[in-house]
């Protein structure tokens, strides 16, 4: 299981407001999604590990606590159990799935393996419409279930407020300010889930809907400024949405104040578009060509970052270095770890160069998002690792630079909203996600210059045709994958034996789940025709119609 190196410190951005709702994470893949749904109600929410101390919880001035789901059974040896005193803080508590079972178990009830497990869509019957948690809901609602255990006996003072044909679906003890549901209101498969979380946050907890992206910006700027002090930082910049927003945030924090509110204002280049870089910034952005960027990406990104964002940018062409390290490697995890290690080596090399010219560099800024974190490591609770992202689980065990990851608790759409508040142009914010390891995780098998060049051409055709069809900003991600499959074809009455290219296009809200896109046949036809006619070395095109889960968005 990939772990964050002990030598690496991560930024901890706290709310600038006087209240929050704390989510205790018992290892659920969607714990941060709960926090996100609360933030959608304009209430700040933070995720803490299930074993957070009472002092850690109180430090966030909570007006409510949510107990997340998780993969364990509460009665198993080693199952995650929170401090029972969270039920004695005098503030409302909401349990979700495992959180309901822990509440029941910890307070003297009984939890047993369910006679019939419930996974997927289910219908819940509301038994008490007077429950403040279920207020305003119809008599029957559709929900998303994912549990193998159920509450067989409730603790004293609790009552059942909703059910399915197979299990207790909701309980409460209003006198003790405790509520719980067996289903998952945070996922979009529970259509009225946001109503339930709104009832909890606003009505039951009495939270004020005052948290906005601007609050996050102000808190992040203040935190980074405090964390870095008078030091210097470098930013791992790819030109995508995540690293661009992270760079602008940290750049704002590390610009020396020239006026009373100078450090809190946007760089003039962001307000007016094309002005000279501010030499007072203590952030240097490093853009590395790892040999697996898209067609013309190295040149285009440099122009965007300098001209449109006004960032101090150093561009490093390390193609040969990365290609030598990737030679002969076919395992996806090894690819990611090699790329992560080489990125850090290049960044540390640049940090030493900057130190000679400007002063000591101790911090490395990355645009890591929550889906990257939860798939790569168990960051808050005992969650399962799906794959290592080059900038998370792929990091080397020992690093000289310390990490600042200001976006690591956010999802892509939240980052875009923050970017808009920062004044970042839409043509940067609307870019589809592109993996940090680049085309290396879209080339199945060994990464070679020949294969990278083939995929670059295929990918360029896909992107250009998707844009031409007016679909680019309506699709989460669309791209080409080069398969390690050679097949026979015929072109000009001659036999060919060439590679197969797969096309992938998905809809997603946050990258945690995704559905494949039924692209129009004419678009697929044009893409296929162009690839087999224009890309010498590819003679077959297939379309991927797998959703996430069971697949992932990227092939590796």
Residue pairs with C-beta under 8 A, 6 or more apart in sequence:
1 377
1 378
1 385
2 376
2 377
2 385
2 388
2 392
2 393
2 394
3 377
3 378
3 393
4 10
4 377
4 379
4 392
4 395
5 395
5 396
5 397
5 398
5 399
7 397
7 398
7 399
7 402
8 395
8 399
8 402
8 403
9 402
9 403
10 403
10 404
10 405
10 408
11 223
11 224
11 227
11 403
11 404
11 405
11 406
11 408
12 223
13 216
13 219
13 220
13 223
13 406
13 409
14 46
14 60
14 219
14 223
15 44
15 46
15 60
15 211
15 215
15 219
16 215
16 218
16 219
16 222
17 44
17 210
17 211
17 215
18 61
19 43
19 44
19 61
19 62
19 63
19 207
19 208
20 43
20 44
20 45
20 46
20 60
20 61
20 62
20 63
21 35
21 38
21 43
21 44
21 45
21 46
21 62
21 63
21 64
21 65
21 66
21 201
21 205
21 207
22 45
22 46
22 47
22 48
22 52
22 57
22 60
22 62
22 64
22 65
22 66
23 31
23 32
23 34
23 35
23 38
23 45
23 46
23 47
23 48
23 65
23 66
23 68
24 48
24 49
24 50
24 52
24 57
24 65
24 66
24 67
24 68
24 82
24 86
24 99
25 31
25 47
25 48
25 49
25 50
25 68
25 70
25 380
25 381
25 383
26 50
26 67
26 68
26 69
26 70
26 72
26 80
26 82
26 98
26 99
26 102
26 381
26 382
27 50
27 68
27 70
27 71
27 72
27 80
27 98
27 378
27 381
27 382
27 383
27 384
28 34
28 68
28 69
28 70
28 71
28 97
28 98
28 381
28 383
29 374
29 383
29 384
29 512
30 68
30 69
30 184
30 186
30 187
30 512
31 47
31 68
31 69
31 374
31 380
31 381
31 383
32 47
32 370
32 374
32 380
32 409
32 411
33 186
33 187
33 411
33 510
33 512
34 45
34 47
34 66
34 68
34 96
34 186
34 197
35 45
35 46
35 47
35 409
36 45
36 186
36 410
36 411
36 414
36 510
37 185
37 186
37 193
37 194
37 197
38 44
38 45
38 66
38 197
38 201
39 45
39 211
39 414
40 194
41 194
41 197
41 198
41 201
41 202
41 207
41 209
42 209
42 210
42 211
42 212
43 201
43 202
43 207
43 208
43 209
43 210
43 211
44 211
44 215
45 66
46 60
46 409
47 68
47 380
47 409
48 56
48 57
48 60
48 380
49 380
49 381
50 68
50 70
50 80
50 81
50 82
50 381
51 80
51 81
51 82
51 83
52 82
52 83
53 83
54 83
54 85
54 86
54 89
57 65
57 86
57 89
58 89
62 89
62 91
63 91
63 92
63 205
63 206
63 207
64 91
64 92
64 93
64 94
64 200
64 201
64 204
64 205
64 207
65 86
65 89
65 91
65 92
65 93
65 94
66 93
66 94
66 95
66 96
66 99
66 200
67 82
67 93
67 94
67 95
67 96
67 98
67 99
67 100
67 102
67 103
67 180
68 96
68 97
68 98
68 99
68 381
69 96
69 97
69 98
69 99
69 146
69 184
70 80
70 97
70 98
70 99
70 381
70 382
70 383
71 98
71 382
71 383
71 384
72 78
72 79
72 80
72 98
72 382
73 79
73 101
73 111
73 113
73 148
73 149
74 81
74 98
74 101
74 102
74 105
74 111
74 149
75 105
75 111
80 381
80 382
81 102
81 106
82 102
82 106
84 106
86 93
87 93
87 103
87 106
87 107
87 176
87 178
90 177
91 177
91 205
92 177
92 178
92 179
92 200
92 204
92 205
93 103
93 177
93 178
93 179
94 133
94 179
94 180
94 181
94 200
94 204
95 101
95 102
95 103
95 178
95 179
95 180
95 181
96 180
96 181
96 184
96 185
96 186
97 146
97 147
97 181
97 182
97 183
97 184
98 147
99 180
100 151
100 168
100 171
100 180
100 181
100 182
101 111
101 147
101 149
101 150
101 151
103 155
103 171
103 178
103 180
104 110
104 111
104 151
104 153
104 154
104 155
104 158
104 171
104 180
105 111
107 155
107 156
107 158
108 155
108 156
109 151
109 152
109 153
109 154
109 155
109 158
110 151
110 152
110 153
111 149
111 150
111 151
111 152
112 149
112 150
112 152
113 148
113 149
114 147
114 148
114 149
114 150
114 166
114 167
115 166
116 166
116 167
117 147
117 148
118 145
118 146
118 147
118 164
118 166
118 167
118 182
119 145
119 146
119 147
120 144
120 145
120 146
121 142
121 143
121 144
121 145
121 189
122 142
122 143
122 144
122 145
122 164
122 183
123 140
123 141
123 142
123 143
123 164
124 140
124 141
124 142
124 143
124 162
124 163
124 164
124 169
124 170
124 183
125 139
125 140
125 162
125 163
125 164
125 169
126 134
126 137
126 138
126 139
126 140
126 141
126 161
126 162
126 170
127 160
127 161
127 162
127 163
128 134
128 159
128 161
128 162
129 135
129 137
129 139
131 161
131 170
131 172
131 174
131 179
132 174
132 179
132 199
132 203
132 204
133 161
133 170
133 172
133 179
133 181
133 196
133 199
133 200
133 204
134 161
134 162
134 170
134 196
134 199
135 199
135 203
136 195
136 199
137 192
137 195
137 196
141 190
141 191
141 192
142 190
142 191
142 192
143 169
143 183
143 184
143 185
143 189
143 190
143 193
144 183
144 184
144 187
144 189
144 190
145 164
145 182
145 183
145 184
146 184
147 167
147 182
150 166
150 167
150 168
150 182
151 167
151 168
151 171
151 182
154 160
154 168
154 171
155 173
157 173
157 175
157 176
158 171
158 172
158 173
158 178
159 171
159 172
159 173
160 168
160 170
160 171
161 170
161 171
161 172
162 168
162 169
162 170
162 181
163 169
163 170
164 182
167 182
168 182
169 181
169 182
169 183
170 179
170 180
170 181
170 182
171 179
171 180
172 178
172 179
172 180
173 179
177 204
179 200
179 204
181 196
183 190
184 190
184 193
185 192
185 193
185 194
185 196
185 197
186 193
186 197
187 193
187 513
188 509
188 513
190 196
201 207
202 209
213 414
213 417
213 418
213 420
213 421
214 421
216 418
217 249
217 252
217 418
217 421
217 422
218 264
220 249
220 253
220 406
221 249
221 252
221 253
221 263
221 264
222 253
223 406
224 249
224 250
224 253
224 254
224 404
224 406
225 253
225 254
225 263
227 363
227 404
228 253
228 254
228 282
228 362
228 363
228 404
230 282
231 282
231 359
231 360
231 361
231 362
231 363
232 254
232 282
232 283
232 284
232 354
232 355
232 358
232 359
232 360
232 361
232 362
232 363
233 250
233 254
233 282
233 283
233 284
233 361
233 362
233 363
233 364
233 365
233 404
234 283
234 284
234 285
234 286
234 347
234 350
234 351
234 354
234 361
234 363
234 364
234 365
234 401
235 243
235 246
235 247
235 250
235 251
235 283
235 284
235 285
235 286
235 311
235 364
235 365
235 366
236 243
236 286
236 288
236 343
236 347
236 364
236 365
236 366
236 367
236 391
237 243
237 244
237 247
237 285
237 286
237 287
237 301
237 305
237 311
237 313
238 287
238 301
238 367
238 434
238 436
239 287
239 297
239 300
239 301
239 304
239 305
239 428
239 431
240 367
240 431
240 433
240 434
241 367
241 412
241 415
241 416
241 419
241 428
241 429
241 431
241 433
242 367
242 368
242 369
242 407
242 412
242 415
242 433
243 366
243 367
244 305
244 309
244 367
244 419
244 424
244 428
244 429
245 367
245 407
245 415
245 416
245 418
245 419
245 422
245 424
245 429
246 365
246 366
246 367
246 405
246 406
246 407
247 283
247 285
247 305
247 309
247 311
247 365
247 367
248 267
248 270
248 309
248 311
248 419
248 422
248 424
249 406
249 407
249 418
249 422
250 283
250 365
250 404
250 406
251 267
251 281
251 283
251 285
251 311
251 312
252 263
252 264
252 265
252 266
252 267
252 422
253 263
254 281
254 282
254 283
255 262
255 263
255 267
255 278
255 280
255 281
255 282
256 262
256 263
256 280
256 281
256 282
257 263
258 280
259 265
266 422
266 423
267 278
267 281
267 309
267 310
268 275
268 278
268 310
269 275
269 276
269 277
269 278
269 308
269 309
269 310
270 309
270 310
270 422
270 423
270 424
271 423
273 307
273 308
274 307
274 308
275 310
276 310
277 306
277 310
277 311
277 312
278 310
279 312
281 311
281 312
283 311
283 312
283 365
284 312
284 313
284 314
284 350
284 354
284 358
284 361
285 305
285 311
285 312
285 313
285 314
286 313
286 314
286 316
286 346
286 347
286 350
287 298
287 301
287 302
287 305
287 313
287 314
287 315
287 316
288 316
288 318
288 343
288 346
288 347
289 298
289 315
289 316
289 317
289 318
289 319
290 318
290 319
290 322
290 339
290 342
290 343
290 437
290 438
290 440
291 318
291 319
291 320
291 322
291 323
291 326
291 449
291 452
292 322
292 437
292 438
292 439
292 440
292 443
292 447
292 452
293 438
293 439
294 434
294 438
294 439
294 456
294 459
294 460
294 463
295 456
295 457
295 459
295 460
298 315
298 317
302 313
302 315
304 428
305 311
305 313
306 313
308 425
308 428
309 424
309 428
314 350
316 346
316 350
318 342
318 346
321 342
321 346
322 338
322 339
322 342
323 447
323 448
323 449
325 338
325 342
326 335
326 338
326 339
326 440
326 446
326 447
327 446
327 447
327 448
328 446
329 335
329 338
329 446
329 447
330 445
330 446
332 387
332 441
332 556
333 387
333 388
335 437
335 440
335 441
335 447
335 556
336 387
336 388
336 389
336 390
336 393
336 394
336 437
336 440
336 441
336 556
337 388
337 390
337 393
337 394
339 390
339 394
339 436
339 437
339 438
339 440
340 388
340 390
340 391
340 394
340 395
340 396
340 437
341 394
341 395
341 396
343 390
343 391
343 436
344 364
344 395
344 396
344 399
344 401
347 364
347 401
348 399
348 400
348 401
351 361
351 364
351 400
351 401
354 361
355 361
361 401
362 401
362 402
363 401
363 402
363 403
363 404
364 399
364 401
364 402
364 403
364 404
365 403
365 404
365 405
365 406
366 391
366 403
366 404
366 405
367 391
367 405
367 407
368 389
368 391
368 392
368 405
368 407
368 408
369 407
369 408
369 410
369 411
369 412
369 415
369 511
370 408
370 409
370 410
370 411
371 411
371 412
371 510
371 511
371 512
372 389
372 391
372 392
372 408
373 379
373 389
373 392
373 408
374 383
374 386
374 512
375 385
375 386
375 387
375 389
375 552
376 385
376 386
376 387
376 388
376 389
376 392
376 393
376 394
377 385
377 388
377 392
377 393
378 384
378 385
385 393
386 552
387 393
387 552
387 556
388 394
389 435
389 436
390 435
390 436
390 437
391 436
394 437
407 415
407 418
410 418
411 509
411 510
411 511
411 512
412 433
412 510
412 511
413 509
413 510
416 429
416 430
419 428
419 429
420 426
420 429
430 472
430 473
432 472
432 475
432 476
432 477
432 478
432 479
433 476
433 477
433 511
433 553
435 441
435 442
435 554
439 447
439 452
439 455
439 456
439 459
440 447
440 556
441 554
441 555
441 556
442 455
442 459
442 479
442 480
442 481
442 482
442 554
442 555
442 556
443 451
443 452
443 455
443 481
443 482
444 481
444 482
444 483
444 484
444 555
444 556
445 451
445 484
450 537
451 482
451 499
454 482
454 499
454 535
454 537
454 538
455 480
455 481
455 482
455 501
457 531
457 534
457 535
458 480
458 482
458 501
458 531
458 535
458 538
459 479
459 480
461 480
461 527
461 530
461 531
461 534
461 535
462 478
462 479
462 480
462 503
462 527
463 472
463 478
463 479
465 523
465 526
465 527
465 530
466 472
466 475
466 478
466 505
466 523
469 520
469 523
471 478
471 519
471 523
472 478
475 505
475 506
475 507
475 517
476 506
476 507
476 508
476 511
476 514
476 553
477 504
477 505
477 506
477 508
477 514
477 553
478 503
478 504
478 505
478 506
478 517
479 503
479 504
479 505
480 501
480 502
480 503
480 504
480 531
481 501
481 502
481 503
481 504
481 544
481 555
482 499
482 500
482 501
482 502
482 538
483 499
483 500
483 501
483 502
483 542
485 499
485 500
486 497
486 498
486 499
486 500
487 497
487 498
487 500
487 539
487 540
488 495
488 496
488 497
489 495
489 496
489 497
489 498
489 532
489 539
489 540
490 496
491 532
491 539
496 539
497 539
498 537
498 538
498 539
498 540
499 537
499 538
499 539
499 540
500 538
500 539
500 540
500 541
500 542
501 531
501 535
501 538
501 540
501 541
501 542
502 541
502 542
502 543
502 544
502 555
503 519
503 524
503 527
503 528
503 541
503 542
503 543
503 544
504 516
504 544
504 553
504 555
505 516
505 517
505 519
506 514
506 515
506 516
506 517
506 547
506 548
506 553
507 514
507 515
507 516
507 517
508 514
508 515
508 548
508 553
511 553
513 547
513 548
513 549
514 547
514 548
514 553
515 547
516 544
516 545
516 546
516 547
519 543
524 543
527 541
528 541
531 538
531 541
532 538
532 539
532 540
532 541
544 551
